[in-house]
C-alpha cells in the first residue's frame, strides 16, 4: 500500500529541515546550483584584479610608474582562461567539491601552479617574457593564489551559514522509495544538504507488486514547482526499476535512481573507464611513475630541510644517549619496504637490547628494556627522527604505512588477508593510521584497523593528503597516550 506524505509530516519524519519558522532569515537566498557559476565569475574578476593590483603596485614601488594596465588585464584574463578550463575539467566548481575545505585548498593550489608554470613555459618559448617583469609576475602568482584560497574558504563558510539559517533555496522534488530502505536513512538530510527539498514523499512496501506511479504523476501535475523525481529502490529488483522507468516516462521531468546501501560502497570508489564500460576501481595499482616522482621530490626537499633544522637537537639527543647507557647511539633493524624489499631502518636507541631477525618482541608499557632517556624519546617520537636519513636515501617516505620488522610482516601476512598490499607504497615516518590513534603495541584486531587505514591511504593518495597528515602529526606529536 503506497502513501503520499505532505510537507508537514515529511519534515517531522526526516528531521533534516528542522523548524523553519524558528530560523532567522538569511539574505540573499541562492539556489545551490548557482554557487558554481557565481564562484566562476567572482574568481574571474578577482584574478584580473590581482593581476592589475600586483602589476601596478610592483611597478610603482620598484620602477616609479604604474606600467601598462592593459597588459596586466590581459595577463589576468589569460591566466584565468586556462585556470578556469582546468578547474571546470577537474570538477572544482561542482556543488560537492565547493563544500570541501581540504579538497578546495589542494585543488586550487595544484590548478593554479600548473597554469602558472604552463604560462611561464609559453612566455619562454615565444620570447615574450621581457614584456612582463618577473617580480610583478611572481607577485601576481602569490596574490592570485591567496585570493582564490580566501574566496573559497569564505564560500565554504557562507554555504555552512546559509544551510544553518535556511538561506539556500531548495529544489522541490518527488521521492519515491521503498519504506524499508528509507526507514532510519540519512537520505533526507543528505538531499537537503545539497539543495533538494522533498516536497512529496511516496513510499511502498517491498512485498507489494503494485507501483505507486499514478500517485507520482498526480503529485507532479498538481505542483508545478517539482523539478525532479528520485527513486530509492533496492537495486536487486531490476525488473521493478525497469517498470518505474517505463511508466514514469509520461512525466516531463528527469528521473534519477539513487544507489542503495549495498551499491553505494562500490560507487564511492574511484571511477575508471574500461574500454567503453564505466567501472569502479576496488583496488588501485601502486603509484604511477609520475606520482612516485612527485612524492619523491616532496620527500627529499622536506626531509633535507627538516634534517638541517633538527641537527642541533639530534646532536643533543646523541650525547644524552651516550651519557645514559653504554652502547651505540643508533638502533638499526631490518624492515619491509616498497614491494617487500628489506632495508635497514635508523632510530635512536631506546632499549638495552637490539633484537632483529626471526624473533622481535614488541615494546610494551613499562617495558624493563627501556632506558631512562629512551622512555622520553619514544613518548615524544624523537627516536624516529633518524629515519629522515632513510627518507633522504629513498628507502622511506615522509608519509606512508609504518614499516614493521620482517618477523612481524611474516606473522601478519598469514593472519590478515590484505596485509601485503601495504607494500605497494614506500613505508613512512607517519601515516593515516598514526594520526587516527593507531600507534604503539598492537594486537591482531588493532593491526587489522591499521591495515584498513593504510589501504585507504594508498587508494586515496595525493600530495595534499600527505601535507594534511604531516600537519596533523605535528599537532599530536607530544600528546600520544599510546606512545611508549
Secondary structure as UniProt FT lines:
FT   STRAND          3..5
FT   HELIX           7..14
FT   HELIX           20..22
FT   STRAND          30..31
FT   TURN            32..33
FT   HELIX           34..62
FT   HELIX           69..89
FT   TURN            90..93
FT   TURN            95..96
FT   HELIX           97..99
FT   HELIX           101..126
FT   HELIX           129..131
FT   HELIX           134..165
FT   STRAND          168..169
FT   STRAND          171..178
FT   HELIX           179..182
FT   TURN            183..184
FT   HELIX           187..193
FT   TURN            194..195
FT   STRAND          196..204
FT   TURN            206..207
FT   HELIX           213..222
FT   TURN            224..225
FT   STRAND          228..232
FT   TURN            235..236
FT   HELIX           238..247
FT   HELIX           248..250
FT   STRAND          254..258
FT   HELIX           261..267
FT   STRAND          271..274
FT   TURN            275..276
FT   STRAND          277..280
FT   HELIX           289..324
FT   STRAND          330..336
FT   HELIX           338..340
FT   STRAND          342..348
FT   TURN            365..366
FT   TURN            368..369
FT   HELIX           372..380
FT   HELIX           382..384
FT   TURN            385..386
FT   HELIX           387..393
FT   STRAND          397..399
FT   HELIX           406..415
FT   TURN            417..418
FT   HELIX           419..424
FT   STRAND          428..430
FT   HELIX           432..435
FT   TURN            436..437
FT   HELIX           444..459
FT   HELIX           463..476
FT   TURN            477..478
FT   TURN            481..482
//
